[in-house]
């Protein structure tokens, strides 16, 4: 894969690994390499679910501040567009994704985690959008996804203060879905991703699309999308196996 991002696949799970020590900063090249990794993961039949991981010490500390300190609007636009487009890909991908967060996920790093379906955080980890302390704001979707996740009031508080949120508070606020010991973050995420990969992939993709529609086109359009997706699942292998297994009082065997 790329210099800073690689995709590893095993047992139906793709692990997108950020590898740019010491802090996994996200610059223009990293954004483009994330796009490549997500494009490949979306296209591969042997990837049923995805885990995004920054390694055992840090998920991603955000942007390369030293590199962008003297940028103007024209110089920064392609940088933030590269990352933002990658995160849009991750969010729209028809496969369940989990951000496995060790250490810190800050700024663009937390924006990356917010684009995943689920976030698993180490007990000693922290998340946040500290851009305001640099005189800027999140630019790769952070204000939008954060508002969808926790509501406008809490999003304002987190963005306006730029504070780093420890694991227990992050769980209580709904910023993450699970908090686990640091040494178990990746293994827990991969195990859950493997369960999703072995599950009803078409139904999970439909569920993801329907939930996304509730954010992008709320109200009647979102409801109509959900209904269409529900109806389209009838006649698929997922629906046939799931309902036959229920009738036969056995566990379903999806994808067999």
SULSULDA-V275402 format. One record per helix or strand. SS is the DSSP state (H for helix, E for strand). FROM is the first residue (numbers start at 1). LEN is the number of residues. If there is no record, write none. Layout:
ss = {SS/SS}
from = {FROM/FROM}
len = {LEN/LEN}
This chain:
ss = {E/E/H/E/E/H/H/E/E/H/E/E/H/H/H/E/H/E/H/H/H/H}
from = {5/13/28/49/60/65/73/96/104/108/118/126/130/142/152/165/167/178/182/201/220/237}
len = {6/6/16/5/1/4/20/6/3/8/5/3/5/9/10/2/7/3/16/16/13/11}
